[in-house]
Amino acid sequence: MKRVDDFRLRLGKQELVPIMVGGMGVDISTAELALEVARLGGIGHISDAMVPTVSDRRFNTKYVKNKLRQYKFNVANSEKAVVKFDLGLLAEATALHVGRTMEAKRGGGMIFANCMEKLTMNDPRETLRVRLKAALDAGIDGVTLAAGLHLGSFALIEDHPRFRDVKLGIIVSSLRALQLFLKKSARTNRLPDYVVIEGPLAGGHLGFGMDWAQYDLATIVAEIREWMKAEQIDIPLIPAGGIFTGTDAVAFLEHGAAAVQVATRFTVSKECGLPDDIKQHYFTANEEDIEVNGISPTGYPMRMLKSSPAIGDGIRPNCEAYGYLLDAKGNCQYIDAYNREVALHPDAKKVRVWDKTCLCTQMRNFELWTCGHYTYRLKDTSRQDASGKYELLTAEHIFQDYRFSVDHRIALPAAPPA
Ligand SMILES: Cc1cc2nc3c(=O)[nH]c(=O)nc-3n(C[C@H](O)[C@H](O)[C@H](O)COP(=O)(O)O)c2cc1C
């Protein structure tokens, strides 16, 4: 019976354990988690979502406080178009987050950055260019282009000296999205080094509509694999979404996948950035406690725990401090929803907003508990103590369980001494 460890992912000259831990913003896939995965020979991701606030938390910088001070005059204004990112400071924060992580890297694995196009930041093109360039400058091993079609992203960095040697990948949820990306990037004369195929059971934003349940990861992977074979294109394929055991992973690897991307099981690791008390909500969730809804102002459906405090919360938009989802014209769907509720309830001290959420603030404060479909199985991966609390796992334990387990078995942490 095969194990994940019987396979290897080859990226250029490097050979890796074919387990990639996906990016989880905002700072849920921490540097500590990515570093552990790299130490063990796999690929870890940090996320470049809201890097200034992540840097403030990690390095005690003051990016958010200073931005809020600069735009304080606009806090009560419903128009947010004036709130811009300082590109120099954005580059500086990215350099800190990525650079310090790469300096700490040990072992034979790699660390990539998950870079979401939907963070439009009131100037989509330039802010994305700066984020990508700064990550490359700071020595990131690779960049996974996520949450968007990224039709122009390769072109943004084609002049960078590392453009041809850094590993670049794209996340797609359909053959059509991959075809579009390859067509639009063809001019740069560079193929992606890997393609993550994310199915409908993943956490975070989904690349499907609300009819996500009608799609199936294995079918999409097979379709893409067949098309690539017919076109004689050879790019490592990395399925993601709902791969919960080593055996699930082996099934994909035996059918030609180069590696798998996983995330949900690591949300209850010690190294994961979610606060420990929130990890307990992930452990105790049942299937009916999880939903895919439309409250993300990105317009993409998102999976989360129904008990997330963000749902129905009506905080004032906080774009002066954050503002990552402001589009090219300085709009965000949450601002419209919030203003509508304020106009409908002029005397209310606090309004409730049910159809959209202030994603930046809620993710920053860990009040929106995005999760994968199989979060309800996390309770089978650990032990409860006498008080009913689940024991957090080390990232190493989870990684090695994926790597060596057979027969859908899940290794529990060692029992405490009697
Ligand atoms: C808590 C959480 C946050 C996530 N955030 C992101 C993100 O910021 N960007 C992204 O591309 N994918 C995100 N994802 C998706 C994962 O990177 C990964 O592709 C997917 O969840 C894998 O499926 P699994 O969770 O069933 O293992 C997130 C997943 C989870 C569970």
The ligand as an ORCA input file, in Angstrom:
! r2SCAN-3c Opt
* xyz 0 1
  C      -8.742     29.020      7.355
  C      -8.443     29.015      5.883
  C      -8.043     30.187      5.246
  C      -7.734     30.188      3.885
  N      -7.301     31.337      3.291
  C      -6.872     31.310      2.005
  C      -6.257     32.452      1.427
  O      -6.073     33.478      2.083
  N      -5.862     32.376      0.123
  C      -6.036     31.224     -0.608
  O      -5.657     31.196     -1.785
  N      -6.584     30.128     -0.064
  C      -6.994     30.144      1.211
  N      -7.491     28.994      1.784
  C      -7.523     27.742      0.963
  C      -6.319     26.842      1.262
  O      -5.105     27.475      0.936
  C      -6.367     25.479      0.566
  O      -6.221     25.571     -0.835
  C      -7.617     24.664      0.826
  O      -8.285     25.020      1.995
  C      -7.231     23.201      0.867
  O      -8.300     22.392      1.222
  P      -8.458     21.779      2.712
  O      -8.609     22.941      3.607
  O      -9.704     20.949      2.615
  O      -7.247     20.960      3.020
  C      -7.837     28.978      3.135
  C      -8.230     27.804      3.794
  C      -8.533     27.813      5.144
  C      -8.937     26.512      5.809
*
